[in-house]
């Protein structure tokens, strides 16, 4: 099972007037991590959305916040694939700063045909690539 790592410095624009990360900004950072991960997998969001006409929106997401993050903090994201479905993929992202837990999120994304606006099965090529990223109990359940 592989893990994807992504780092992000907290900027002024990520924070509220108290200088603490405004929680919706975490979801933007999560999406950046997912976008970079998909690039590593060989599926750039640019090509997916503009050429192939499919996307991977989150259809379920939950988050637990442990500590506040502030301007200047360097956040480390660890993304793990958990389970592959016919047209879904469950992931978990844990975020730390200097080794201290900040928040964890679990989510399910769907493979969506943007022209039709509905979930469709993952392409076989993607299914093959993602197998190395899954724990044995989360492997292909098609």
TARA-V738370 format. One record per run of one state. SS is the DSSP state (A for helix, B for strand, O for the rest). FROM is the first residue (numbers start at 0). TO is the last residue. If there is no record, write none. Layout:
ss/from/to
SS/FROM/TO
SS/FROM/TO
This chain:
ss/from/to
O/0/2
B/3/8
O/9/10
A/11/13
B/14/14
O/15/18
B/19/20
O/21/21
A/22/40
O/41/43
A/44/51
O/52/52
B/53/54
O/55/56
B/57/64
O/65/68
B/69/69
O/70/72
B/73/83
O/84/86
B/87/96
O/97/98
B/99/109
O/110/110
B/111/112
O/113/116
B/117/118
O/119/122
A/123/132
O/133/134
A/135/137
O/138/141
